[in-house]
Amino acid sequence: MELRKLQSIVVDAIDDLKGQDVRVFNTTALTGLFDRVVIASGTSNRQTRSMGGHVRDKVKEAGGDVLSVEGQETGEWVLVDLGDIVVHVMQPSIRAYYNLEEIWGSKPVRVKIGAAKPKSKPKSKPKPKPKPKPKATAKPKPKPAAKPKTTAKPKTTAKPKTAAKAKAAPEVEATPKPRAKPKPRTKAAATGTTARKRTTGAKAH
């Protein structure tokens, strides 16, 4: 991996966990074993262990080689050997005692600590679906007031028929008509009796 890229990964990893007083030195004129020394301070054993492990993980993620990690048991001084760069994460008292800057610090390298990193665009939250409007319940139509039942009109009593109509007129007895006497069919028939009387009378004489 390119030296500048590896250096940038290391410094950013230390800055992620709030490492203090980060220094980078060029050691190419002092030794052929490595090209850079990075020194940083942590406020507690837990922080120094976390920074050492975070540097290791970030370099591996980028495809770099991690040769060794030392000192994580106590956390007072954690050393991460990356081949071209050696990282020292130390507690302030240990750092002041060993004073590594005096040994390797003849040629410091300017680095930007906490440089503005490209912010990843926040994932746009899915727009909340509009809540379905409650269906308007149809108001029950008021029932029309029941009309009061009309009282049945009293039946009109039948008017009495007039006396003339009520009483049947008395039947008038029909006077029998005199029967007409039957007319004799012939004159002889009509006079037959008298003729017979005459004959009987003549015989008697």
PyMOL commands that set and color helices and strands:
alter all, ss='L'
color gray80, all
select helices_A, chain A and resi 3-16+45-61+92-98+100-104+163-166+187-204
alter helices_A, ss='H'
color red, helices_A
select strands_A, chain A and resi 20-26+36-41+68-70+77-81+85-90+108-109
alter strands_A, ss='S'
color yellow, strands_A
deselect
rebuild
show_as cartoon
